[in-house]
Amino acid sequence: MTVNVIAPGIFATGIRKDGVEQPRDPGVLAGVPLGRFVGPSDVAGAALYLASKAGSCLTGAIVTVDGGWLPLCENHRMCCA
């Protein structure tokens, strides 16, 4: 048995959709190294990998799907409090 977690970054949901599609602060998107927010296919890709034979040896992992935002957030304190 394997146990893993997918931790998506800024993601368009019903609550956050307007803020993600039309960010109030354009600097937020500029702070994402891949230049875009996370979408459903990004999270689905991580889930497919974890559920596949290719991911069968991975366990106890937190798979962060955020376009590279979290490392910048932690290293440069770009996060909102």
N, C-alpha and C positions, 0 to 999 in steps of 0.2 A: 504494500500500500504506500502511496506517495501523498504527501500533504504539501501544497504550495498555495501561494496567495498572489493574485493579480492586483496591483495597486495602480489604477489609472490616474493620470494627471488631470489637468483642466479639461473637462468633458462637457459637451452640450447635453444637458438633461432638461426636463420640463421646467425645473426651478432656475437653472443657470443658462438656458438656451439663449436668451436675449443678450446677456452679458458676454457670452462666448462668441456669438455671431457678429455682434457689434460691440467690441470691448470699449468700455468707458475710458480706459487708459491704454492707448496704443502701445505704450511701453511694455505692457504685459506680454503681448505677442512677440515683440522684439526680443524679449528675454528667453524665448523658447528657441534653442539652437536649431531645431529642424524647421522653424518658421511657421508652424501650424499647431493647432490644438489637437488633442486625441479624438479619434472618431471611433464609431462602433467596429469598423473592420480592423482597427489596430488592436483593440481589446480581444476581438474574436480570434485574431491571428495568434496572440499569446495563449489563449485558451486551447486552440487547436494544437499548438505545439505541446503544451503540457499534457494534453489528453492523448497525444500520439506516441508511437513507439520511440520516436526520436527524443521525447522528453521523459522516457520511462526511468531514467537513472537520476533524474533531478528530484530532490525532495527537501523540504524544509526551506524553500526559497521564497523570497518576495520578489516577484517579477514586476518591476516598475515600468509602466508604459506611459511615458510623459513627454516624449520628444526631446529629452535631455534637460528638462527644466529643474528637476530636483537637485542634481549636483550643483548647478549654479545657485540655486536657492540656499543650499546649505553652506556653500563656500563664500558666497558674496552677500548673504543676508538680503536677498531680493524678495523674500516672502512677505506676505502681509501678515501682521500679527493678529 
